[in-house]
Amino acid sequence: MIKKVRVTVDGKSFDVTVEVPDDAPPAPVAAPPKSAVLVTAPVSSPSPSAPSGAPGDVPSPLAGHVVGVAVTLGQTVKKGDPLLTIEAMKMNTFVLAPSDGKVAALDVKVGDVVSEGQALVRLE
């Protein structure tokens, strides 16, 4: 039996045609690694193991490069609003406001390298 499938490698999708023998059992479909799901999911609060900073600090959920800043100093944000974007291993992670507030400090800019747990933004 000839079957068309889509394969994704390094974020690029390819349509391929494969031949599957009629007597072969179907191949199991593997779930994506949990790390891939976590990296691409929006992050709205620090992990329990993240070091605590000043009240209102929003820590980086992972190490990477800041590729986008969506807020300005003094801006009012609602819980879930995007604050900034961090790129790590060619994947973007959106850091979201964990609560309503006003941007009291913006500790990073586009191009900065950040480490996990580092304070990025302070909300008051």
Helices and strands as residue ranges (DSSP letters): E 2-9, E 12-19, H 34-40, E 57-59, E 64-69, E 76-77, E 82-88, E 91-96, E 101-106, E 113-114, E 119-123
